[in-house]
Amino acid sequence: MLVSLDMVLTLAILAIASLLFVSGRVRSDLVAVGALTLLVMLGILTTNEALSGFSNSVVIMMIGLFVVGGAIFQTGLAKVVSGKLLRLSGNHETRLLLTVMLSASFIGAFVSNTGTVAVMLPIVVSLAASTGVHPGRLLMPLAFASSLGGMLTLIGTPPNMVISETLEQAGYGALTFFSFTPIGLICLAAGTILIALFSKLLNRKDKRNSSKRPHQRSLEELAKQYSLGNNLYRLKVNEGSTIVNMTLKQLSVASQFHVHIHEVRRRQSNKNPFLKTINTELAGPNTTFHTEDVIYAAGDYEHIVEFCEAYQLALMSEEAVEKKEGAKLEDLANSQIGIAEVLIPSNSKHINQLVKHSGFRENYSVNILGIQRKGVYLLRELKEERMRAGDALLIQGEWKHISRLALEHEDVVVVGQPADAAATMPLRHKAPIAAAIMVLMIAAMIINVVPAVVCVMVAAILMVATGCLPNMEAAYKTVNWESIVLIGAMIPMSTAIEKTGAAAMISEGLVQSIGGFGPLALLAGIYFATSFMTLFISNTACAVLFAPIALAAAISMDVSPIPYLFAVSIGASMCFAVPFSTPPNALVMAAGRYKFLDYVKVGLPVQVLLGIVMVIALPFVFPL
């Protein structure tokens, strides 16, 4: 085959882009767009061909999956599922890694590896946060494991279906759903061991706590610091309770029982259950109590019991949380109501002012839950406490009122960004809806009645429409646009490699040069030629390119073509050495904070060693 100028230029651009990817000095998405622009300027690609990557179904599906994953995280569903996985694996990092990989492999056998990673990614990030493990230790193995699982069934990955069709057209019969399972199990076992070993090269420590400025504490840290859970109780208003239809002002709870009521939550009889199921009301003088209300109250246990007995209230649990762990965030803050810390500066008008005269509740609808003064935390009888310069007040109120306090009040300094904190609060009452949408999406992808991209986009729309994500702005924020641009810009690169004849030249040259060394050498050549090319073109395109070559080469040597075509499928699917080779690799890049070199360092040896294992194993499962 003649070597054309376009072929040389394409390979040169690819080589330069690869060097820039490895160096890490230029953003990967900028490198990809720059390479794409050069291909257009040199006339190798037309404008339509260059832009085709951004309309590719894989890119569109990735956007939808980011939204679905964001909703799984936002509703707290990721935390629930990660908690169940944590109970299975414990805190041991190796067991945790194996649990994540085997879970992803099982899902990946029935769902596309892109869909598998998108569903699992928020769960694994939540799992990492719960155990203190850096997410970078788990997310790359997650992406690789999803590809391993794809080798277990016919529908696990597109190359499997490509070789099945090739064999059927050649008269060898189509492969069954579980034809891949024997060799897939070997691939899964070997790949899991190799990934577990080489993932140790991702020596990452979680620096989030060390990098955080001490005065910008998270909501969980605030709750624990002020020990709010130590005296926080949930009380239920039973039918017939004398508190029904009474206001907080009429009760004089604070003065009579030394109990402070923070908030009241009641189930709302809304005609549309997707909009809201629980209404949270910050306690104020005019708060009226109704049957089935849940009251969040703070005070000493004996005072709480006395208050319950006086008004026939039910103490729902001994304590809302365990003392040694501090308050659960869901007992103190949600998407409606939050907590924040405010500082009293030296020029504040509130200095020496009693809390009850401060006007925080009357003017800004926020309650003061505690005061930190020189390392001492005051939580009792706050109304009679005088504020001093340097005091830190823990306040509770609706997020919009806390934000208004931060903007309008000149005599206090609100720590942090209330609006940002509100946006990250989980919508826990939407978790069942998010779970149902996710299950339906997976089921639709397995049944394969409509294209996978349609399933994903419908699921993304439903996540927003049902309130699992607050609005479209929140949905847009879930998308990692660097990964989208990277994949969208690199897809046309594979078009250029095929269009200029570079792919055909490389594949045919490699196979022909080693065919004379025997059937096993030919098998190794086909596998590693496919494995090499899948670094630069999609696994489906790679399988389409190599399947007829492998079939013809096997027939010419008078050996069974089945192991050779399986080598094509596995070689095309097991691509770990670069982030843009498969969507799963790109999906985890930002969340795991990986650089291009991380994929080379971990993925390349796994890809090569797994190839050696597969070349040895294939003749035993499918004789030559």
PALUM-752101 format. One record per residue (C-alpha): x, y, z; residue in three letters. Coordinates in pm, whole numbers, plus 50000, padded with zeros to 5 digits. Layout:
XYZala...
***
This chain:
500005000050000met501335034149904leu502055058950181val500275091750104ser501105126450233leu497765127850418asp498625095450595met501995108950706val500465141750827leu497705123651016thr500155100751194leu502425130451272ala499535150251424ile498535119651627leu502115115151750ala502445151951853ile499045150852027ala500085119352215ser503285136152334leu501305166052459leu498825142952632phe501665125052809val503435157352912ser500295170653083gly501405206653029arg498445214752806val494825206352886arg493765174252712ser490635189552560asp492675218352414leu495145193652260val492285173552106ala490585204451959val493935217151829gly494635184051654ala491155183851505leu491585219451375thr494865210251206leu493225180651029leu490595204150886val493095231250787met495225205450605leu492205192850414gly492405157650559ile488935160950711leu485975180850586thr484195204350825thr481275180250854asn483595151150930glu485425171651193ala482225181551370leu480645146951345ser482225136751674gly480095161651868phe476895147051721ser478055111351774asn475635090351979ser478415081652225val479005118452308val475295125652342ile474915094952564met477815106352783met476095139952842ile472875122452940gly474735098353168leu476465127053347phe473005141353423val471695107653542val474765102853759gly474385137953901gly470795130553999ala471825097954166ile474305118054370phe471975147654438gln469155126054576thr471445107454816gly470815074754633leu474555071054575ala475165073054949lys472505046755021val473925021954769val477515029254871ser476525022255231gly475294987655131lys478514980954938leu480504992855239leu478744967655460arg479734940455213leu483384950655183ser484204967455513gly486824994755534asn489644973555392his490804990855073glu491564959154875thr488184943554955arg486594976954870leu488384977354534leu487334941654453leu483714948654552thr483604978654320val485204959954031met483034928754059leu479874949654090ser480834969453777ala481724937353590ser478354921653668phe476434952353549ile478754955853250gly477764921053129ala474264933753053phe474644971653015val477094991552803ser480344999252982asn479575036452946thr476215032153119gly477775010253387thr480385036253479val477865064753475ala475605046253720val478455034553942met480565066453939leu478555086954192pro478175055954410ile481935049854413val482715086554483val480325085254779ser481875052554892leu485355067754876ala484215097655082ala482715074755347ser485925054855388thr488455082955346gly489925066755034val490845089854748his488355083854462pro491325081054225gly492165047454381arg488785033054276leu487535050853965leu490095039053709met489625002753820pro485875009053793leu486225019853429ala488464990353344phe486184965453523ala483174976853321ser485034966553004ser485984932953157leu482334925753233gly481414932652874gly483244900952768met480834878552961leu477864880552723thr477054886052357leu475514920452424ile478214931752666gly480184951452407thr479664959552033pro482754940251909pro481144908152038asn478184913451807met480494923251519val482404890151528ile479164870451576ser477784885751257glu481084879451073thr481054842451170leu477404838551073glu477964854250729gln480954831250674ala478794800550745gly480104792151092tyr476824800351272gly476024828851506ala477324829251861leu474874824152150thr474264848152439phe476704829552667phe479274818552407ser481624844752550phe481184834452915thr484014808152943pro486714830552798ile485054860752958gly485434845853306leu489144839753243ile489474875353115cys487604888553420leu489704868853669ala493044877853510ala492044914053454gly490784918753809thr494024905353957ile496184926853726leu494144958453784ile494184953054162ala497974949654151leu498774978653920phe496215002254075ser498625004854368lys500685027354139leu497885052754182leu499415063554511asn496925090654598arg496185106254933lys493025125655000asp494145161455057lys490705176455083arg490855181855456asn494355196055452ser493585220355174ser490375233155325lys490645265455513arg489785259455880pro487025285655897his485145271355599gln483795240055763arg481295216955599ser477765213355734leu478635179255879glu481665194056056glu479565222356198leu476985197956333ala479705176856492lys481675206756623gln478665221256805tyr477585186256922ser474045193456811leu473165156656797gly473915151757165asn470585167157264asn468535165656945leu465315145356958tyr462435137256724arg458945139756868leu455755128956692lys452405146156737val449875118156790asn446175120356724glu444525134757036gly447655153157152ser446825185757332thr449455203657124ile447365200656804val446325234656660asn448365253256921met451135277856828thr454655277556962leu454045311657122lys451105297557322gln453155268557454leu456085287857613ser458205256857565val461545273857625ala460645290357954ser458515262158094gln460415231157982phe463865244857882his463345228457542val464115245657212his462125235456902ile464175238756583his461785228056310glu458615209156221val458285184555933arg454965172555798arg453895150855508arg452195171955248gln449075159655068ser450135172954730asn448285160854423lys451565156954239asn453835134454450pro456825142154226phe456995178554334leu457245175154710lys456435149154972thr457735164455295ile457335200755403asn459895214655645thr459005245455849glu461475264656063leu459965268856409ala458735304056489gly456245320256729pro453355314056489asn454225278056404thr451055256956445thr451235219856520phe449155193156345his448605155856385thr451475134256247glu453925163556260asp457525154656347val459105180056582ile462885184156606tyr463645196356957ala466825202057158ala467245199657533gly468225176657817asp466645142357801tyr464615146558121glu463215179757995his462275163857662ile460465135557842val458635160658061glu457535180357754phe456325148457581cys454295137457883glu452695171557922ala451365171857563tyr451045134457483gln453875134357231leu455755103057123ala459545102357151leu460415085956818met463905074356919ser466175076257217glu468305101557034glu468265112856675ala471945104056647val474735087956842glu476485112357071lys479985103356970lys479295109556601glu477415142456619gly474235151156436ala473155135456111lys473025161955846leu469515152155738glu468255160056091asp469555195756070leu469625206255707ala468015197155377asn467255213155042ser464945238455212gln466555245855548ile470245248155626gly472755257455891ile475605282255869ala478135299356090glu478265337256131val480925358056305leu480385389056519ile483035415056418pro484415440956661ser482295469156513asn478995450256522ser475955466356681lys475115432456832his477975433757084ile476555431457439asn473095426257293gln470915397757424leu470205370557169val466455375057216lys466815411957120his469065406156817ser466225404456564gly467685374856376phe464395355656385arg462115385856333glu464105402256052asn465765372755876tyr463725342255986ser466755323956123val467255308056465asn470465308056667ile471305272056765leu474615277356940gly477445301157020ile481145293557006gln483175316357233arg486915310757275lys486585273457217gly483565269557445val480225259357291tyr477055273857442leu473835255357358leu471535262257658arg469445292757751glu470755312257454leu468015338657468lys469555353957778glu473115352357645glu474875384857548arg476835384357224met480495394557225arg483055404256962ala484585373356805gly481615350956884asp480695325456619ala476955318956596leu475495287456446leu472235297256274ile469475277056110gln466955289155855gly465835286355497glu468765288555257trp467325319255087lys467125337455422his470705327755511ile471835340955172ser469895373255231arg471555377055570leu474955373355402ala474125400655149leu472275426055363glu473525424155720his476555446355786glu477025435856148asp477745398956096val479975379355860val478455347655715val481165321355670val481265303155333gly478795304755047gln475235295555153pro474015293554793ala476695268054705asp475965247855019ala472235247654937ala472945234654587ala474815204554726thr472125194154975met470715159954885pro467055157554786leu466545125754988arg462785123754938his463475120354564lys465815090354605ala463085064054535pro462145082554215ile465785084154102ala466195047154178ala463095038453973ala464315059253676ile467765043253694met466335007853706val464015015153412leu466935029453214met469044998353276ile466124975253191ala465464993952866ala469144991352772met469134953852840ile465934947652641ile467384969052361asn463984978952217val465205014352150val468805026752108pro470805030752429ala471265067952367val467465072652365val467145053552695cys469755075852853val468305108652726met464805099352843val466225090653185ala468095124053200ala464925143253110ile462925124453375leu465555132053639met465025169353583val461265167653526ala460635148553851thr462815171654060gly465695147354122cys467785176654000leu466455210954104pro466575226753758asn468295226653420met471135248153553glu471925220653804ala471755194853523ala474265214453311tyr476625216553609lys476735178553639thr478315175053294val482105173753278asn482565193152958trp486315186552939glu485615149352894ser482865156452640ile485115178952430val487975153852455leu485905124752321ile484035146252065gly487305159451922ala489115125951918met486375106051739ile487135123651405pro490795114651456met489825078151406ser487985088651089thr491195104750960ala493245073551039ile490785051650849glu490245076750564lys493935080450486thr494475042550483gly496745042750788ala494575018150982ala494394992950695ala498124995750624met499084989950987ile496654961051041ser497404942050721glu501144947750753gly501284934151108leu499214903251032val501044894750706gln504484899250860ser503924873151132ile501584848750959gly504494826750856gly505474819151217phe502534795951282gly498924797551406pro499754808451761leu502004836551638ala499224847451402leu496754847251694leu499124869051899ala499664892151603gly495934896951544ile495274902751913tyr498024928551967phe497454945751632ala493804950251731thr494824960952082ser497214986751938phe494735001351691met491985004551950thr494135031052120leu493285054051832phe489965042751683ile486745031051850ser486474994851957asn483554989251718thr485425003751419ala488474983551520cys486474951251527ala484874959151191val488354965351045leu490084934451184phe487284908251175ala487494901450797pro491304902550810ile491374876851095ala488804854950916leu490744854850589ala494084848550763ala492694818750959ala491074803150651ile494294807050451ser496184788050722met493424761550740asp492684767151111val489464775351295ser488664812451268pro486734813051598ile489694819451834pro491044845751595tyr487764864651589leu487514862251967phe491014877151978ala489704906251770val486764912052005ser488794910052326ile491694930252186gly489314957452067ala487484959352401ser490394957552647met491804992452594cys493135008652910phe496265027852814ala494745061452710val491805081752846pro490145089352510phe490085053352381ser486765045352551thr484045067152705pro484395050253050pro488055060353065asn487085096352986ala484125096253227leu486315089753532val489195112553431met487995144253603ala486415127853909ala489555107453972gly491815137553899arg493865116553659tyr496485128153415lys497155111553080phe500285095253224leu498225077753494asp496475057453225tyr499795048453063val501345039153397lys498505016253507val496545007853193gly499384999352955leu500934970953158pro497454957253235val496544958252865gln499764940752758val499814914053030leu496104906752988leu496774902352615gly499464876352689ile497044857352917val494324858252652met496634845852373val497594816352594ile494004809252711ala492124812452380leu493464780052217pro492404760152527phe488824773552515val488554774252134phe491054750051976pro492984763251675leu
***
